[in-house]
Structure formats: C-alpha cells, structure tokens
Amino acid sequence: MKKLRVGAVAAATGVAVVLTGCASGSGGDTSADGKPTIVVDMWAGSEDDTTALEKQVAIAQEENPEVVVKLQTAPWNDFFTKLTTNMASGNMACVTGMSGAQLGGFTDGFRELSADDLETAGLDFADFNPGAEGILSFEGGLYGVPFDVATMLVYYNQDMLTASGAATPEIGWTFDDFEDIATAATTDGKFGFGMGMGGYQWMSMPIAYSGKQPASEDGTLHIDDADFVDAASWYSGLVTDLGVAAPVASASDTGWGENQYTGGNAAMAVDGTWNAVSYLSNESGFAAGMAPLPTGDHGNSGPILGSGYGISKTCDHPEEALKVMGSLLGKDAQDYIASSGRSYPARTESQPLYFDSIDEEYREQVQTVFESAFETTVPLYMTKNWEKLDSYIQPNLVSVYNGQMEMSDLLESAQTQFGN
C-alpha cells in the first residue's frame, strides 16, 4: 500500500485534523457555513496511524456532508490522561475512541447506547463478529461499537517441537495435548511453555480451562470462584508442579512468556492475534506456527477483545454523531482497515480482505486459525477497578510462579481487596 504523507487525505477531502491534544470540545461548535462540527477523538502513535485515521474520517465526512468532521489525536499514553480531564470538565469529543480494557473507568463519560441509537447509526451487531457486542459493554450497558477484534492464541516454535519429538498443536487440541507437548518440549535446558505476566496472557488459559471468568457481566468480581481458582492453580503449576515452564525472573518482566518464546527458550506462549504475522515472520528465523487455545471440558472460550467508538454524554449533536460513528464502523471504513492489514476488522464481511493483505506464505494458516478461534470467543467481563486489580495481581505472579505463594491465596486476597 502506498504511504500517504500526514495531512494528504485531510487536505484532499476537507477533513480538519488536530494532531495533538484532546481538548477541541464536545462537538457543539458549528463551522463557518453553519454546519455542526463533530469531533472524532482517537489515539495515534505514529504518522501511519494518523494517516489511517484520516482516511477513515474522510469516508465518514463523505457519507455525512451535512456536518464537518474533525479528527483529533494523542499518543496512547496521553490519550486516557487527557480523556480523564475532558470527561471531568464535560469536554469529551462527540465521537470518542475507547479500548475494551479501559472502558470500566470511563463509562460515566459515555452515552449508553440504545437499540434506537444503533438504528440511527445504521449498525447491527448481526453484521459483526459473534461476541463483539460485549467488547464495549459494561455492567450490562452498551457504551460503544468495536472497529476491530482480537483474541488470544498459542504460538509455537516448530523447530523446537520437531527437535524434541513433540507433537504440533492443532485446531481442536485439548489441555491434555498441551501438557504432553509442553512436557516433551522441555529438554536440553529449554522449556515447553513461557508463563504469561500480562492480564490477557496469563488469564486466558484458566478461562478456557474452566469455562469460568473472574467477573460477571454485571461487573461483579468473583476471582475466587472455585473452578477458576482450580484452573489458575493448574496454570501456575506448569512451573511448580509439571516443571514445563521457567519461573519469572522479575516483576518487571511483564512480557516474560512472549520473550521466552521469541528468544528460543520456550516452545510455546500465549499472545494476541495482533502479533500473528510478526511471530510467523519473526526475525530470529525459526519456523513458527499458531493454534487456538486448547479445548477444555467446557469447550474453547477464548476472550474477544478490541477497541471502538462511543458517543459522549455531553455531545450537543448526538444524532449527527451517531451517524458519523456509523460511517466509521461501516463497510467502506472497515474494508479500508482490513485491506491495509492494520487490524482484524469487527465487521465480518470485511474480514476476508484482512487475509488478502497477508503475505501468501502465511495467509492460509492465519485465516484457518483466526476463523476457528473467533467462532468460540466470549466477551471478557471486567469490573470498574479492573486496572487496579491487574496491577495488584501482576507483580505477585512472580511469587506464585516461584512457589513462594499459592495462586489460591493470591486470588482470595484479590477478591477481598477489589471485590466490593
């Protein structure tokens, strides 16, 4: 794809762009010709990110000539800090980007979307990946619609598996298969698996193993649920009991499992679909592969993740904002996201274009595994203090993996501190 210079799309279409900051107002302003101004606020970490957003906003502008659509961006680390300030002052942009993982702390700023709102936006979840409606839902309310979806997979080093005589993970494999492969691949100072430290990386296997989540749809935490605790204890036992994974060296090693995998020290690791192509075409040169999470007694229930857009409560032109959001999540914008290969689109009819964007060498494997994994994904339910919960659990996982603390004690402590 030909790269465009920042501002090229905007200049050609008349889309206004603010490259920094999140303080352009809630969208109540009008342009010189009296048209309502709808501000779209989204994070962007690079020139390419901004160019891609400009293209999508240009599509929304073309489809909504009765308004002026203005894009404003900030880097990821700044975006949520500024959003907190703007939410407190009632100055959120009419159409605001949101990550499913961060939603719990920002629901007070977003309009809860109704069936009528979705109709106004021209959006129907029947057109989106199954489970997509849960990505930007919280405590039973819908606060946005995703533009992309992701889930967790098991990535493997085929060279290590072959050298050790271990089998290769396949679609439909079980947790017994996983244990057998991890055990066989643990040899010659190498390990069969790299332990996750990130929330998604460590939690996904216990969820799939038990069919239980640490929180309910209504936002209630029950991370001390007996079935989930048993599954999480099995997971930590990969180090302490089975010995198929190395203990984590330090709490600062937040990407421990993934780094063990990419460094050739672990044959398998769990990570997101967003890294699929980079792992398959890794610079280390080993033959890589991937598979959905193993299947447990309750099926294969990997979490569906993603980011999208919602409407601020303080927006002065909610109907127009809903239509702009609908365009940003419509077929043309989703086709652009997919064909650029930037992320896996939430709209199912656009997903084949994503696979077409991938190098032919990896295309078939990515498509086969993605289609299988996304068939059984479930929304990951969270609580309002989820980030504090995650920040508490993560460093303590080191003690659990080193055998200095029981996983059950950690989760019971977390329930006590964050369960109210």
RAQUI-V583655 format. One record per pair of residues at least 24 apart in sequence whose C-alpha atoms are under 10 Angstrom apart, sorted by the first residue. I is the first residue (numbers start at 1). J is the second residue. Records with the same first field share a line. If there is no record, write none. Layout:
BEGIN
I=J  J
END
This chain:
BEGIN
1=339  340  341  357
2=340
3=47  48  51  52
4=47  48  51  52  55
5=47  48  50  51
6=46  47  48  49  50  51  52  54
7=47  50  51  54  55
8=51  54  55
9=51  52  53  54  55  56  57  58
10=51  53  54  55  57  58  70  71
11=54  58
12=58
13=54  55  57  58  59  61  62
14=58  61  62  68  69  70
15=54  55  57  58  59  60  61  62  68  69  70  71
16=54  57  58  68  69  70  71  72
17=50  53  54  57  69  70  71  72  73
18=70  71  72  73  74
19=43  44  47  50  71  72  73  74  75
20=44  71  72  73  74  75  78  79
21=72  73  74  75  78  79  82  83
22=71  72  73  74  78  79  80  81  82  83  85  86  91  92  93  96
23=72  73  82  83  85  86  91  92  93
24=70  71  72  86  91  92  93
25=86  89  90  91  92  93  94  314  315
26=86  87  90  91  92  93  94  95  96  311  312  313  314  315  316  317
27=68  69  70  91  92  93  94  95  312  314  315  316  317  318  320  321
28=91  93  94  314  315  316  317  318
29=68  316  317
30=67  68
31=67  68  69
33=67  68
34=66  67  68
35=65  66  67  68  69
36=66  67  68  69  316  317  320  321
37=66  67  68  69  70  94  316  317  320  321
38=67  68  69  70  71  93  94  95  315  316  317  318  320  321  322  324  325
39=68  69  70  71  72  92  93  94  95  96  315  321  324
40=69  70  71  72  73  92  93  94  95  96  97  309  310  311  321  324  325  328
41=70  71  72  73  74  79  83  92  93  94  95  96  97  98  309
42=71  72  73  74  75  76  79  80  93  95  96  97  98  308  309
43=72  73  74  75  76  77  78  79  80  96  97  98
44=72  73  74  75  76  77  79
45=73  74  75  76  77
46=74  75
48=342
49=73  75  342
50=74
52=333  336  337  340  342
53=328  333  337
55=328  333  336  337
56=327  328  329  330  332  333  334  335  336  337
57=324  325  327  328  333
58=327  328  333
59=324  327  328  330  332  333  336
60=323  324  325  326  327  328  329  330  332  333
61=324  327  328
62=324  327
63=323  324  326  327  328
64=320  321  323  324  327
66=320
67=317  320  321  324
68=324
69=95  321  324
70=95
71=95
72=96
73=97
80=105  106
83=109
84=109
87=312  313  314
89=314
90=312  313  314  315
91=312  313  314  315
92=311  312  313  314  315
93=310  311  312  313  314  315  321
94=309  310  311  312  313  314  315  316  317  318  320  321  322  324  325
95=144  308  309  310  311  312  315  318  321  322  324  325  328
96=144  308  309  310  311  312  321  325
97=144  145  146  147  307  308  309  310  311
98=135  136  143  144  145  146  306  307  308  309  310
99=135  136  144  146  305  306  307  308  309
100=134  135  136  137  138  143  144  145  146  304  305  306  307  308  379  380  381  382
101=135  136  200  305  306  307  380  381  382  386  387
102=136  307  382  384  385  386  387
103=135  136  137  138  143  144  307  382  383  384  386
104=136  137  138  139  219  381  382  383  384  385  386  387
105=383  384  385  386  387
106=143  384
107=136  137  138  139  141  142  143  144  310  312  313  384
108=143  312  313
109=143  310  311  312  313  314
110=142  143  144  309  310  311  312  313  314  315
111=141  142  143  144  310  311  312  313  314  315  318
112=137  138  141  142  143  144  310  311  312  313
113=137  141  142  143  144  145  310  311  322
114=141  142  143
115=142
117=311  318  319  322  323  326
118=144  145  322  323  325  326
119=322  323  326
120=318  319  320  321  322  323  325  326
121=319  320  321  322  323  324  325  326  327  328  329  330
122=322  323  324  325  326  327  329  330
123=322  323  325  326  327  329  330
124=326  347
125=346  347
126=347  348
127=330  331  346  347  348  349  350
128=345  346  347  348  349  350  351
129=304  345  346  347  348  349  351  374  375  377
130=304  346  347  348  374  375  376  377  378  379
131=303  304  305  346  374  375  376  377  378  379  380
132=304  305  306  307  346  347  377  378  379
133=304  346  378  379
134=217  304  305  306  378  379  380  381
135=303  304  305  306  307  308  378  379  380  381
136=305  306  307  308  309  310  379  380  381
137=217  218  379  380  381  382
138=216  217  218  219  380  381  382  383  384
139=216  217  218  219  220  381  382  383  384
140=216  217  218  219  381
141=217  218
142=310
143=308  309  310  311  312
144=307  308  309  310  311  312  325
145=306  307  308  309  310  311  325  326  329  346
146=305  306  307  308  309  310  329  345  346  347
147=306  307  308  309  328  329  330  333  334  337  343  344  345  346  347
148=305  306  307  308  329  334  337  338  342  343  344  345  346  347  351
149=273  274  304  305  306  307  308  343  344  345  346  347  374
150=272  273  274  302  303  304  305  306  307  343  344  345  346  370  373  374  377
151=200  204  271  272  273  274  292  293  302  303  304  305  306  370  373  374  377  378  379
152=200  201  204  205  270  271  272  273  274  275  276  291  292  293  302  303  304  305  370  373  374  377
153=201  204  205  269  270  271  272  273  274  275  276  290  291  292  293  294  302  369  370  373
154=178  193  201  205  268  269  270  271  272  273  276  289  290  291  292  293  294
155=193  258  261  262  267  268  269  270  271  272  273  275  276  279  280  288  289  290  291  292  293
156=192  193  261  262  266  267  268  269  270  279  280  286  287  288  289  290  291
157=185  192  261  262  264  265  266  267  268  269  279  280  286  287  288  289  290
158=267  268  286  287  288  289  290
159=264  267  285  286  287  288  289
160=185  186  187  190  191  192  264  265  266  267  268  286  287  288
161=185  186  192  266  267  268
163=187
164=188  190  192  267
166=192  267
168=289  290  291
169=268  289  290  291  292  293  294
170=289  290  291  292  293  294  369
171=290  291  292  293  294  295  368  369  372  373
172=291  292  293  294  295  296  299  300  372  373
173=291  292  293  294  295  296  300
174=209  293  294  295  296  297  299  300
175=205  208  209  293  294  295  296  297
176=294  295  296
177=294  295
178=268  293  294  295
179=238  242  244
180=244
181=244  267  268
182=238  242  243  244  245  266  267  268
183=238  242  243  244  245
184=244
185=244  266  267  268
186=243  244  245  246  265  266  267
187=244
189=246  265  266
190=244  245  246  260  264  265  266  267
191=239  243  244  245  246  260  261  264  265  266  267  268
192=238  243  244  245  246  261  265  266  267  268  269
193=238  239  243  244  245  246  257  258  260  261  265  266  267  268  269  270
194=238  239  244  245  246  247  248  255  256  257  258  259  260  261  262  265  266  267  268  269  270
195=235  236  238  239  244  245  246  247  248  255  256  257  258  259  260  261  266  268  269  270  397  398  401
196=235  236  248  253  254  255  256  257  258  259  260  269  270  271  394  397
197=248  251  252  253  254  255  256  257  258  390  393  394  395  396  397  398
198=253  254  255  256  257  258  271  390  391  393  394  395  397
199=254  387  389  390  391  393  394
200=270  271  272  302  303  305  380  390
201=254  255  256  257  258  269  270  271  272
202=232  235  236  257  269  270  271  394  397
203=228  231  232  235  270  302  303
204=232  270  271  293  301  302  303  380
205=231  232  234  235  270  293  294  295  296  300  301  302  303
206=230  231  232  233  234  235  236  296  302
207=231  232  296  298  300  301  302  303  380
208=293  294  295  296  297  298  299  300  301  302  303  377
209=234  235  293  294  295  296  297  298  299  300  301  302
210=295  296  297  298  299  300  301
211=295  296  297  298  299  300  301  302
212=298  301
213=301  303  378  379  380  381  382
214=380  381  382  383  411  415
215=380  381  382  383  386  419
216=380  381  382  383
217=379  380  381  382  383
218=381  382  383
219=381  382  383  384  385  386  419
220=381  382  383  384  418  419  420
221=381  382  383  384  385  386  389  414  415  416  418  419  420
222=411  412  414  415  416  418  419
223=408  410  411  412  413  414  415  416  418  419
224=408  409  410  411  412  413  414  415  416  419
225=408  411  412  415
226=408
228=408  411
229=407  408  409  410  411  412
230=407  408
231=407
232=407  408  411
233=400  401  406  407  408  411
234=407
235=401  407
236=397  398  400  401  402  403  406  407
237=400  401  403  406  407
238=401
239=400  401  402  403
240=400  401  402  403  404
241=403
245=269  401
246=401  402
247=397  398  399  400  401  402  403
248=397  398  399  400  401  402
249=398  399  401  402
250=395  397  398  399
251=394  395  396  397  398  399
252=394  395  398
253=395  398
254=394  395
262=286  288
272=305
273=305  343  344  366  369  370  373
274=342  343  344
276=362  365  366  370
277=341  358  359  362  363  366
280=361  362  365  366
281=359  361  362
289=362  365  366  369
290=365  366  369  370
291=365  366  368  369  370  372  373
292=368  369  370  371  372  373  374  376
293=373
299=376
300=372  373  375  376  377  378
301=373  374  375  376  377  378  379  380
302=373  374  375  376  377  378  379  380
303=373  374  376  377  378  379  380  381
304=373  374  376  377  378  379  380
305=377  378  379  380
306=343  344  345  346
307=346
308=346
344=370
383=418  419  420
384=418
385=418  419  420
386=418
388=414  417  418
389=414  415  417  418  419
390=414
392=417  418
END
